[in-house]
Amino acid sequence: MAWHARTDIARWGLWLLGFPVSLGAVRATYGNLIGRRLRSVRGRAGLLAEDVIGGHAASAARGLARKFHLPVSVRDDLTDMAMPFLAIYYGVDDEPATEGLAKLWETVAPYLSHKGADAGRAAELYLTDDDLAVWVQSLKQFGSLPTQRETLRSASDYELERARRLALLPTGHLRRLAKATGSREACEEGINRLVIFAGGWSTPILVAVLCNEDLRHETTSSLLKSAQALSAEDRPTRRRAKNAAPPIIDNSAARE
């Protein structure tokens, strides 16, 4: 099992769930996962890394094309738009070209909304080439695989644990809500899966973000405000659950 990828994922997941896993093992585990992802792009015989990334971008675009029923021309624009982001994510190109991304976004955005209340929301997000260039550089600074690997190597134990705790804030709210409604046992497996999925990709990024003093205060404040807002929203649910509890009947007097 030590050679199987799922063992790595299980060890990482157990740490995210709060089990006592040594941080040395956590670093090694995630380093191995990052190494495999990087080799999947750079270690393909007979293919350039750019060609492999192009295949990833095309595959992602085909998936969105099926979901949103995109025309072929829009699917191709989406592929082109994904390329610089994937190049940064895999560390293939430190300075990908971002000119023209806004034009691609203008073409793609109107198609990336479901019908209903959220229809057209993506189209209303006006982005310039400079905006998208900032997004690309932010991905390089905080979320690219080479950055994640270096961050996990250099982060202190405290910084790792701090990021894990913040990553668990949303699921902590879900556990409280499930407990209040009497469905915690039924929801536990789904919540644990969410912890492993969401925490797995967000924790290394949070480590890098929280090492930046300005972003640390902003991120922590935003997460706490979100948690407070969610708690305020679910108070009526907890109140209804409490009121729905069956009364406790004391039969001691009747027995006497």
C-alpha positions as CSV (number, residue, x, y, z in Angstrom):
1,M,0.0,0.0,0.0
2,A,2.9,2.4,0.6
3,W,3.4,2.6,-3.2
4,H,-0.2,3.2,-3.9
5,A,-1.4,6.8,-4.5
6,R,-4.5,6.3,-2.4
7,T,-2.3,5.7,0.6
8,D,-0.8,9.2,0.2
9,I,-4.3,10.7,-0.1
10,A,-5.5,8.8,2.9
11,R,-2.6,10.1,5.1
12,W,-3.2,13.7,3.9
13,G,-6.9,13.3,4.5
14,L,-6.4,11.9,8.1
15,W,-4.3,14.9,9.0
16,L,-7.0,17.3,7.6
17,L,-9.6,15.5,9.6
18,G,-7.6,16.1,12.8
19,F,-6.0,12.7,13.3
20,P,-2.4,12.7,14.8
21,V,-0.3,12.4,11.6
22,S,3.3,13.7,11.8
23,L,3.8,16.9,9.9
24,G,7.0,15.4,8.4
25,A,4.8,12.7,6.8
26,V,2.3,15.3,5.7
27,R,5.0,17.3,3.9
28,A,6.4,14.2,2.3
29,T,3.0,13.0,1.2
30,Y,2.0,16.2,-0.4
31,G,5.4,16.6,-2.0
32,N,5.0,13.2,-3.6
33,L,1.5,14.2,-4.9
34,I,2.9,17.4,-6.4
35,G,5.8,15.5,-7.9
36,R,3.5,13.1,-9.7
37,R,1.4,16.0,-11.0
38,L,4.5,17.7,-12.4
39,R,5.8,14.5,-13.9
40,S,2.5,14.0,-15.6
41,V,3.3,17.1,-17.7
42,R,7.1,17.0,-18.0
43,G,7.7,13.3,-18.1
44,R,5.7,12.3,-21.2
45,A,8.0,10.7,-23.7
46,G,8.0,12.3,-27.2
47,L,5.8,15.3,-26.0
48,L,6.7,18.8,-25.0
49,A,5.2,20.0,-21.8
50,E,3.3,22.7,-23.7
51,D,1.6,20.0,-25.8
52,V,0.5,18.1,-22.7
53,I,-0.9,21.3,-21.2
54,G,-2.7,22.0,-24.5
55,G,-4.3,18.6,-24.2
56,H,-5.4,19.4,-20.6
57,A,-6.8,22.7,-21.6
58,A,-8.7,21.1,-24.5
59,S,-10.1,18.4,-22.3
60,A,-11.3,20.9,-19.7
61,A,-12.9,23.0,-22.5
62,R,-14.7,19.9,-23.9
63,G,-16.2,19.2,-20.5
64,L,-17.5,22.8,-20.1
65,A,-18.7,22.7,-23.7
66,R,-20.9,19.6,-22.9
67,K,-22.1,21.2,-19.7
68,F,-23.0,24.6,-21.1
69,H,-23.7,23.5,-24.7
70,L,-21.0,25.7,-26.1
71,P,-20.5,26.2,-29.9
72,V,-17.2,24.9,-31.2
73,S,-15.7,28.3,-31.7
74,V,-16.4,29.2,-28.1
75,R,-14.9,25.9,-26.9
76,D,-11.7,26.7,-28.8
77,D,-11.6,30.2,-27.3
78,L,-12.0,28.6,-23.9
79,T,-9.1,26.3,-24.6
80,D,-6.9,29.2,-25.6
81,M,-7.9,31.1,-22.5
82,A,-7.0,28.2,-20.2
83,M,-3.5,27.8,-21.6
84,P,-1.6,30.6,-19.7
85,F,-3.3,29.6,-16.4
86,L,-2.3,25.9,-16.8
87,A,1.2,26.9,-17.9
88,I,1.6,28.8,-14.7
89,Y,0.0,26.1,-12.6
90,Y,2.4,23.5,-13.8
91,G,5.4,25.8,-13.8
92,V,6.0,25.4,-17.5
93,D,6.1,29.1,-18.3
94,D,6.8,31.8,-15.7
95,E,5.6,34.6,-18.0
96,P,2.9,33.4,-20.3
97,A,1.4,35.8,-22.8
98,T,-1.8,37.4,-21.5
99,E,-2.5,39.8,-24.3
100,G,-5.9,39.1,-25.8
101,L,-7.3,37.2,-22.9
102,A,-9.9,39.9,-22.3
103,K,-11.2,39.4,-25.8
104,L,-11.5,35.7,-25.3
105,W,-13.3,36.3,-22.0
106,E,-15.7,38.6,-23.7
107,T,-16.6,35.8,-26.1
108,V,-16.8,33.0,-23.6
109,A,-18.4,34.7,-20.6
110,P,-22.0,35.0,-21.9
111,Y,-22.1,31.2,-22.3
112,L,-20.9,30.3,-18.8
113,S,-24.1,30.7,-16.8
114,H,-27.0,28.5,-16.2
115,K,-30.5,29.7,-16.8
116,G,-32.3,31.1,-13.9
117,A,-31.4,33.6,-11.1
118,D,-27.6,33.4,-11.9
119,A,-28.0,33.7,-15.7
120,G,-25.7,36.3,-17.2
121,R,-23.6,36.8,-14.0
122,A,-20.4,35.8,-15.6
123,A,-21.1,38.0,-18.6
124,E,-21.5,41.0,-16.3
125,L,-18.0,40.5,-14.9
126,Y,-15.9,42.9,-17.1
127,L,-12.3,42.0,-17.2
128,T,-9.4,43.6,-19.0
129,D,-6.1,42.1,-20.0
130,D,-4.5,43.7,-17.0
131,D,-7.0,42.1,-14.7
132,L,-6.4,38.7,-16.1
133,A,-2.7,39.2,-16.0
134,V,-3.0,39.9,-12.2
135,W,-5.0,36.6,-11.9
136,V,-2.2,34.7,-13.7
137,Q,0.5,36.3,-11.5
138,S,-1.5,35.6,-8.3
139,L,-1.8,32.0,-9.3
140,K,2.0,31.9,-9.8
141,Q,2.6,33.5,-6.4
142,F,0.2,31.4,-4.4
143,G,-1.2,28.4,-6.2
144,S,1.2,27.0,-8.8
145,L,2.5,23.5,-8.1
146,P,6.2,24.7,-7.8
147,T,5.0,27.4,-5.4
148,Q,3.0,24.9,-3.3
149,R,6.0,22.5,-3.1
150,E,8.4,25.3,-2.0
151,T,5.8,26.7,0.5
152,L,5.4,23.3,2.1
153,R,9.1,22.8,2.4
154,S,9.7,26.2,4.0
155,A,6.6,26.6,6.1
156,S,6.8,26.1,9.9
157,D,4.7,23.5,11.7
158,Y,2.6,26.4,13.1
159,E,2.0,27.8,9.6
160,L,0.8,24.4,8.4
161,E,-1.6,23.9,11.3
162,R,-2.9,27.4,11.0
163,A,-3.8,26.9,7.3
164,R,-5.5,23.6,8.1
165,R,-7.6,25.2,10.8
166,L,-8.8,28.0,8.5
167,A,-9.5,25.5,5.7
168,L,-11.8,23.6,8.1
169,L,-13.9,26.7,9.1
170,P,-16.7,26.1,6.5
171,T,-17.0,22.4,7.3
172,G,-17.2,23.2,11.0
173,H,-20.3,25.2,10.3
174,L,-21.8,22.3,8.3
175,R,-21.2,20.0,11.3
176,R,-23.0,22.4,13.7
177,L,-25.9,22.7,11.3
178,A,-26.1,18.9,10.8
179,K,-26.1,18.4,14.6
180,A,-28.8,21.1,15.1
181,T,-31.1,19.3,12.6
182,G,-30.4,15.9,14.0
183,S,-28.7,14.7,10.8
184,R,-25.0,14.7,11.8
185,E,-24.6,11.0,11.5
186,A,-26.1,10.8,8.1
187,C,-24.1,13.8,6.9
188,E,-20.7,12.8,8.5
189,E,-19.3,10.9,5.5
190,G,-20.2,13.6,3.0
191,I,-18.7,16.3,5.3
192,N,-15.5,14.3,5.7
193,R,-15.2,13.9,1.9
194,L,-15.6,17.6,1.5
195,V,-12.9,18.2,4.1
196,I,-10.5,16.0,2.1
197,F,-11.4,17.4,-1.3
198,A,-11.5,21.1,-0.4
199,G,-8.8,21.0,2.3
200,G,-6.5,19.0,0.0
201,W,-6.2,21.7,-2.6
202,S,-6.8,24.8,-0.4
203,T,-4.4,24.2,2.5
204,P,-1.1,24.6,0.6
205,I,-2.5,27.8,-1.0
206,L,-3.6,29.1,2.4
207,V,-0.1,28.5,3.8
208,A,1.3,30.8,1.1
209,V,-1.5,33.4,1.4
210,L,-1.2,33.5,5.2
211,C,2.6,34.1,5.0
212,N,1.8,37.4,3.4
213,E,1.0,39.8,6.2
214,D,-1.6,42.0,4.4
215,L,-3.4,39.0,2.8
216,R,-3.3,37.1,6.1
217,H,-5.4,39.8,7.9
218,E,-7.7,40.2,4.9
219,T,-8.2,36.4,4.5
220,T,-8.8,35.7,8.2
221,S,-11.2,38.6,8.5
222,S,-13.2,37.4,5.4
223,L,-13.4,33.8,6.6
224,L,-14.6,34.9,10.1
225,K,-17.2,37.2,8.6
226,S,-18.4,34.4,6.4
227,A,-18.7,32.0,9.3
228,Q,-20.5,34.6,11.4
229,A,-23.0,35.3,8.5
230,L,-23.6,31.6,8.1
231,S,-24.2,31.1,11.8
232,A,-26.7,34.0,11.7
233,E,-28.5,32.4,8.8
234,D,-28.8,29.0,10.4
235,R,-30.2,30.3,13.8
236,P,-33.8,29.9,12.6
237,T,-32.9,26.3,11.6
238,R,-31.4,25.5,15.0
239,R,-34.4,27.1,16.7
240,R,-36.9,25.1,14.7
241,A,-34.9,21.9,15.5
242,K,-34.9,22.7,19.2
243,N,-38.6,23.4,19.2
244,A,-39.3,20.2,17.3
245,A,-37.6,18.0,20.0
246,P,-40.1,15.8,21.8
247,P,-40.9,16.9,25.4
248,I,-39.3,14.9,28.2
249,I,-42.1,13.5,30.4
250,D,-41.3,12.8,34.0
251,N,-43.3,9.7,35.1
252,S,-41.8,9.4,38.5
253,A,-44.8,11.0,40.2
254,A,-47.2,8.6,38.4
255,R,-45.0,5.6,39.6
256,E,-45.2,6.8,43.2
